[in-house]
């Protein structure tokens, strides 16, 4: 097991990893920008190192500063959390060159899954069902028209190196295709430095289903069930739950088994999430995230397994602590992402939290690094906390969530809490009857 882990992140995920390390008896080092000097994880860590000014490029994305912090403190491993450098293959490679363990997959696996076209090819080879579309980048209009005609309209153009909804355009008809292709390619080049795009069949009312997987790096793989992340705004998840209200036991076992086998065959090490669009009983691969997800607590709630403990164990060479038959699913869990944003316009709302009170009671978990008097800086993601609720079934979970939201108090800034109080009382949400477009239509007054 590791002696000392450096946590290369901030906010609630840094605190989450720090807690796991303390439970395992591992010394902790956190890095921080000058803007985060008073952050909770900085206060609680065994050691802290300031690595630069507020802009991420000068601090949390500064690989050389983070490696230097490892060498200064004697950290023998780095947990990247999510975001920032968590899916940066170069970072993983540099750490390996310095004999520092990256708590995550190999640089090669990060590269494969970071390229959307190569990821799709790999998924197909591993037996994972994929969305019909081009086998690689589409380079001209003639080829685009041929592929679109084969798979049928509507189609979606996506950036090969993309994410977060950038470089994505829908073409409902052939007349829309040329401008969609040009616009997506231009956006991709500007956002990612790579203008390569590809074409896929556009599913009109799908759900977003993702499967949590783990590999030991030696040919063993398991899955921890699925999460439903269909409530999204601008391709950003807002509410996640496990298990999905849309799947039955047979579908759950089938897609989980496919993903576990694929991860074993790939020789993958650590945590990963294989994401799908799901429509009319069929799963279609869209991407794989080679890191811990924001929404991992709902999986922990229904399995009783600490996924960060598991990450650390696997990275240290200890292998997986469980076999597939050991993993049992108990009840239902929902996570709400509490952001420092206006609940209707989603405009960021940085500032000082004057009063912070979290709910409690059976089945309630709050992951947050903020506190009364904490000043939220304007430089980073607006997530300030996650409310995770677990119940014996979905009905109990929803009732408990309603109660917890009523207890949650954050004063001094605007947050998305009012949005979740509205959603928990909505009939469609209560019935689990929603798709990836539902929330945006609701916010526009169409639901």
C-alpha positions in Angstrom: 0.0 0.0 0.0 1.1 3.6 -0.6 2.7 5.6 2.2 1.7 9.1 0.9 -0.8 10.2 -1.7 -0.8 13.6 -3.4 -4.3 14.7 -4.3 -4.1 16.7 -7.5 -7.5 18.4 -7.4 -9.7 20.7 -5.4 -13.2 21.1 -3.9 -15.5 18.3 -2.9 -13.6 15.6 -4.8 -10.3 16.5 -3.1 -12.0 16.1 0.3 -13.6 12.9 -0.8 -10.2 11.3 -1.7 -8.6 12.7 1.4 -11.2 11.0 3.6 -10.6 7.7 1.9 -6.8 8.0 2.4 -7.3 8.7 6.1 -9.5 5.7 6.5 -6.7 3.6 4.9 -4.0 5.1 7.1 -2.3 6.8 4.2 -0.6 10.2 4.6 -2.1 13.0 2.4 -0.7 15.9 0.5 -2.9 18.4 -1.3 -1.9 21.0 -3.8 -3.8 24.3 -4.1 -3.9 27.6 -5.9 -3.6 30.9 -4.0 -7.4 31.2 -4.4 -8.0 27.9 -2.5 -5.7 28.6 0.5 -8.7 28.4 2.9 -10.3 25.4 1.3 -11.5 22.6 3.6 -9.2 19.9 2.1 -6.2 22.2 2.6 -7.1 22.6 6.3 -7.5 18.8 6.8 -4.6 17.4 4.8 -1.4 16.3 6.5 0.6 18.6 4.1 -0.3 21.2 1.5 1.7 22.8 -1.3 0.7 26.0 -3.1 1.3 25.4 -6.8 0.4 28.8 -8.4 -2.1 31.6 -8.9 -5.8 31.1 -9.5 -6.0 30.3 -13.2 -6.1 26.5 -13.7 -3.5 26.6 -16.4 -1.0 28.0 -13.8 -2.0 25.7 -11.0 -4.2 22.6 -11.2 -3.2 22.0 -14.9 0.5 22.7 -14.3 2.1 19.3 -14.5 5.6 20.4 -13.6 4.5 22.1 -10.4 2.5 19.0 -9.4 5.4 16.6 -10.0 7.7 19.0 -8.1 5.2 18.9 -5.2 5.4 15.1 -5.2 9.2 15.2 -5.1 9.3 17.8 -2.3 6.9 15.9 -0.1 7.9 12.4 -1.0 4.5 11.3 -2.3 4.6 7.9 -4.0 1.2 8.2 -5.7 -1.1 10.8 -7.2 -5.0 10.7 -7.2 -6.2 13.0 -9.9 -9.9 13.1 -8.9 -12.0 14.1 -11.9 -11.6 17.0 -14.3 -8.2 18.8 -14.6 -5.5 16.2 -15.3 -7.6 13.1 -14.5 -7.7 12.0 -18.2 -4.4 13.5 -19.3 -2.2 10.7 -20.8 0.9 12.9 -20.7 0.5 13.4 -17.0 0.2 9.7 -16.4 3.3 9.1 -18.5 5.4 11.7 -16.7 4.4 10.4 -13.3 5.5 6.9 -14.4 8.8 8.3 -15.6 9.3 9.7 -12.1 8.4 6.4 -10.4 5.2 7.9 -9.0 2.0 5.9 -9.4 -0.9 7.5 -11.2 -4.1 6.2 -9.5 -5.9 5.5 -12.7 -5.4 3.6 -16.0 -2.3 3.6 -18.2 -1.5 6.5 -20.5 -2.2 4.3 -23.5 -5.7 3.5 -22.3 -6.4 7.1 -21.6 -5.3 8.0 -25.1 -7.5 5.3 -26.7 -10.6 6.4 -24.9 -9.9 10.1 -25.2 -10.1 9.9 -29.0 -13.8 9.4 -29.7 -13.2 7.7 -33.0 -10.6 5.3 -31.7 -12.7 4.7 -28.6 -15.7 3.6 -30.8 -13.4 1.3 -32.8 -12.1 -0.3 -29.6 -15.6 -0.6 -28.2 -16.8 -2.4 -31.3 -13.8 -4.7 -31.2 -14.5 -5.6 -27.6 -18.1 -6.5 -28.3 -19.8 -3.3 -26.9 -22.8 -2.2 -29.0 -22.1 1.1 -30.8 -24.2 3.8 -32.4 -24.4 3.3 -36.2 -22.2 5.8 -38.0 -18.8 6.5 -39.7 -15.9 4.2 -38.9 -13.6 7.2 -38.6 -13.3 10.9 -39.3 -15.4 12.3 -42.1 -13.4 14.5 -44.4 -15.8 15.7 -47.2 -19.4 16.4 -48.0 -19.8 13.6 -50.5 -18.7 11.0 -47.9 -20.9 12.6 -45.3 -24.0 12.4 -47.5 -23.3 8.7 -48.3 -22.9 7.7 -44.6 -25.9 9.8 -43.6 -28.1 8.2 -46.3 -26.9 4.7 -45.1 -27.8 5.1 -41.5 -30.8 7.5 -42.0 -31.6 11.0 -40.8 -31.4 12.6 -38.4 -27.7 12.4 -37.8 -25.3 14.1 -35.4 -21.8 15.4 -36.2 -19.4 15.1 -33.3 -15.8 16.3 -32.6 -13.4 13.4 -32.4 -11.5 15.1 -29.5 -14.7 16.6 -28.1 -16.7 16.7 -24.9 -19.2 18.8 -23.0 -21.4 19.3 -26.0 -18.8 21.4 -28.0 -18.3 20.5 -31.6 -21.7 18.7 -31.8 -24.4 19.6 -34.5 -27.6 17.8 -35.5 -28.6 17.5 -39.2 -32.3 16.6 -39.5 -32.2 16.4 -43.3 -29.6 16.3 -46.1 -30.2 20.1 -46.6 -28.8 20.6 -43.0 -25.8 18.4 -43.4 -23.3 20.7 -45.1 -23.6 23.6 -42.6 -23.7 21.1 -39.6 -20.5 19.5 -40.8 -18.7 22.8 -41.4 -19.9 24.3 -38.0 -19.0 21.2 -36.0 -15.5 21.0 -37.6 -14.8 24.7 -37.0 -16.0 24.5 -33.3 -13.9 21.4 -32.8 -10.8 23.0 -34.1 -11.3 26.1 -32.0 -12.1 24.2 -28.8 -9.8 21.2 -29.0 -7.1 22.1 -31.6 -8.4 19.2 -33.7 -11.1 19.7 -36.3 -11.7 16.0 -37.0 -15.4 15.1 -36.8 -17.4 11.9 -37.3 -21.1 11.1 -38.0 -23.5 9.0 -35.9 -27.2 8.2 -36.0 -29.1 10.7 -33.9 -31.4 9.1 -31.4 -34.4 11.3 -30.8 -35.5 10.3 -27.2 -32.8 8.3 -25.6 -31.8 8.0 -22.0 -28.2 8.3 -20.8 -27.1 5.1 -19.1 -23.6 4.5 -17.8 -22.0 1.4 -16.4 -19.4 1.6 -13.6 -16.6 -0.8 -14.3 -13.3 -1.7 -12.6 -10.3 -3.7 -13.9 -7.3 -5.0 -12.0 -4.9 -4.6 -15.0 -4.3 -8.3 -15.1 -7.3 -9.5 -17.1 -10.0 -9.3 -14.4 -13.0 -7.0 -14.7 -16.2 -6.3 -12.8 -19.2 -4.0 -13.1 -21.0 -2.2 -10.2 -24.2 -1.7 -12.1 -25.5 1.3 -14.0 -26.5 4.9 -13.3 -29.1 6.9 -15.2 -27.8 10.4 -16.0 -30.5 11.5 -18.4 -31.4 14.7 -16.6 -29.0 17.1 -18.3 -28.6 20.7 -19.4 -26.3 21.4 -22.4 -24.9 17.9 -22.1 -24.0 18.5 -18.5 -25.5 16.1 -15.9 -27.7 17.6 -13.2 -29.3 14.6 -11.5 -28.2 11.0 -11.4 -29.7 7.8 -10.0 -29.0 4.1 -9.6 -30.4 1.8 -10.7 -32.0 3.3 -13.8 -35.8 3.4 -13.6 -35.9 2.4 -17.3 -34.0 -1.0 -17.2 -35.2 -4.4 -16.1 -33.0 -7.0 -14.4 -32.3 -8.8 -17.6 -31.1 -5.7 -19.4 -29.0 -4.7 -16.4 -27.3 -8.0 -16.2 -26.7 -8.1 -20.0 -25.1 -4.7 -20.4 -23.1 -5.1 -17.2 -21.7 -8.4 -18.3 -20.7 -7.0 -21.7 -18.9 -4.1 -20.1 -17.1 -6.2 -17.4 -15.9 -8.7 -20.1 -14.7 -5.8 -22.3 -12.7 -4.2 -19.5 -11.1 -7.5 -18.7 -10.2 -8.2 -22.3 -8.7 -4.7 -22.6 -6.4 -5.3 -19.6 -7.7 -2.1 -18.1 -6.6 -1.0 -14.6 -8.8 1.0 -12.2 -12.1 2.8 -12.4 -13.9 3.6 -15.6 -17.4 4.4 -16.8 -18.8 3.1 -20.1 -21.5 5.5 -21.3 -24.4 4.6 -23.5 -27.5 6.1 -25.1 -30.4 3.8 -24.5 -33.6 3.7 -26.6 -36.2 1.1 -27.4 -34.4 -1.6 -25.4 -31.0 -1.1 -27.2 -27.7 0.3 -25.9 -25.4 2.4 -28.0 -21.9 3.2 -26.8 -21.0 6.9 -26.8 -17.7 7.2 -24.8 -15.7 5.8 -21.9 -14.5 8.0 -19.1 -11.2 6.7 -17.7 -11.6 8.2 -14.2 -13.9 8.4 -11.2 -17.2 10.1 -12.0 -18.8 13.0 -10.1 -21.8 10.7 -9.6 -19.9 7.7 -8.1 -21.6 8.1 -4.7 -25.0 6.7 -6.0 -23.1 3.5 -6.9 -21.5 3.4 -3.5 -24.9 3.8 -1.9 -26.5 0.8 -3.6 -23.4 -1.5 -3.4 -21.9 -0.5 -0.1 -18.5 -0.5 -1.7 -16.1 2.5 -1.4 -14.9 3.1 -5.0 -12.0 5.3 -4.0 -10.7 2.6 -1.6 -11.0 0.3 -4.6 -9.0 2.7 -6.8 -6.2 2.9 -4.3 -6.1 -0.8 -3.8 -5.9 -1.6 -7.5 -3.3 1.1 -8.2 -1.1 -0.3 -5.4 -1.1 -3.8 -7.0 -3.6 -5.3 -4.5 -6.1 -6.3 -7.1 -9.9 -6.1 -6.8 -11.4 -6.7 -3.4 -14.5 -8.3 -4.8 -15.6 -10.7 -7.4 -18.7 -10.1 -9.6 -20.8 -12.5 -7.5 -19.9 -10.5 -4.4 -21.5 -7.3 -5.7 -25.1 -7.0 -4.6 -27.5 -4.1 -5.3 -29.5 -2.7 -2.5 -32.3 -0.1 -2.8 -32.2 3.1 -4.8 -30.0 6.2 -4.7 -30.3 9.7 -6.3 -27.7 12.4 -6.4 -28.4 16.1 -7.0 -25.5 18.4 -8.0 -25.7 21.6 -6.0 -24.1 24.4 -8.1 -23.4 28.0 -7.2 -25.7 29.1 -10.1 -29.0 30.9 -10.6 -31.5 28.0 -10.7 -33.2 29.2 -13.9 -30.5 31.0 -15.9 -27.6 28.9 -14.6 -25.5 32.1 -14.4 -22.5 31.4 -12.0 -23.0 33.0 -8.5 -19.6 33.2 -6.8 -19.4 34.9 -3.4 -19.4 34.3 0.3 -21.6 31.7 1.9 -23.1 33.3 4.9 -25.0 30.2 6.2 -24.5 26.6 5.3 -26.6 23.8 6.8 -26.8 20.3 5.4 -29.5 17.8 5.9 -29.1 14.6 7.9 -30.8 11.4 8.9 -30.9 7.9 7.6 -29.8 7.5 4.0 -28.5 11.1 3.6 -25.0 11.9 2.4 -23.6 15.3 1.5 -20.2 15.6 -0.2 -19.0 19.2 -0.1 -15.9 21.2 0.7 -17.6 24.4 1.6 -18.7 25.9 5.0 -20.3 29.0 6.5 -18.0 32.0 5.7 -16.3 30.2 2.8 -15.8 32.4 -0.3 -16.4 30.7 -3.5 -13.8 31.8 -6.1 -15.0 32.7 -9.6 -12.2 30.7 -11.4 -13.5 27.1 -11.3 -16.4 24.8 -11.8 -19.5 26.0 -9.9 -20.2 22.6 -8.1 -20.2 23.3 -4.4 -21.7 20.0 -3.2 -23.6 16.8 -3.9 -26.7 15.6 -2.1 -26.9 11.8 -2.2 -30.0 10.1 -0.9 -30.6 6.3 -0.5 -33.8 4.4 0.2 -35.0 0.8 0.2 -36.8 1.6 -3.1 -37.3 4.5 -5.5 -40.5 5.8 -3.8 -38.8 5.9 -0.4 -35.7 7.5 -1.9 -37.8 10.3 -3.6 -39.7 11.0 -0.3 -36.4 11.2 1.6 -34.9 13.4 -1.1 -37.8 15.8 -0.8 -37.3 16.0 2.9 -33.5 16.5 2.6 -33.9 19.3 0.0 -36.2 21.1 2.4 -33.5 21.0 5.1 -30.6 22.1 2.9 -29.7 25.8 3.5 -27.2 27.8 1.6 -27.3 31.6 2.1 -25.3 34.4 0.6 -25.2 33.0 -3.0 -27.7 31.6 -5.5 -27.8 27.8 -5.9 -29.6 25.2 -7.9 -31.5 23.9 -4.8 -34.8 25.5 -5.9 -34.6 23.6 -9.2 -34.3 20.3 -7.4 -37.2 21.2 -5.1 -39.3 21.7 -8.3 -38.1 18.5 -9.9 -38.8 16.3 -6.9 -42.5 17.3 -7.1 -42.8 16.7 -10.9 -45.0 13.8 -12.0 -42.6 12.7 -14.9 -39.7 12.6 -12.5 -41.7 10.7 -9.9 -42.6 8.2 -12.5 -39.0 8.0 -13.9 -40.4 9.0 -17.3 -37.7 11.3 -18.8 -35.0 11.3 -21.5 -31.9 13.4 -22.2 -34.0 16.3 -23.6 -36.5 16.4 -20.8 -34.8 19.0 -18.6 -34.1 21.5 -21.3 -37.7 21.3 -22.4 -38.9 21.7 -18.8 -36.7 24.8 -18.3 -38.1 26.2 -21.6 -41.7 25.6 -20.3 -42.4 22.8 -22.8 -42.8 20.1 -20.2 
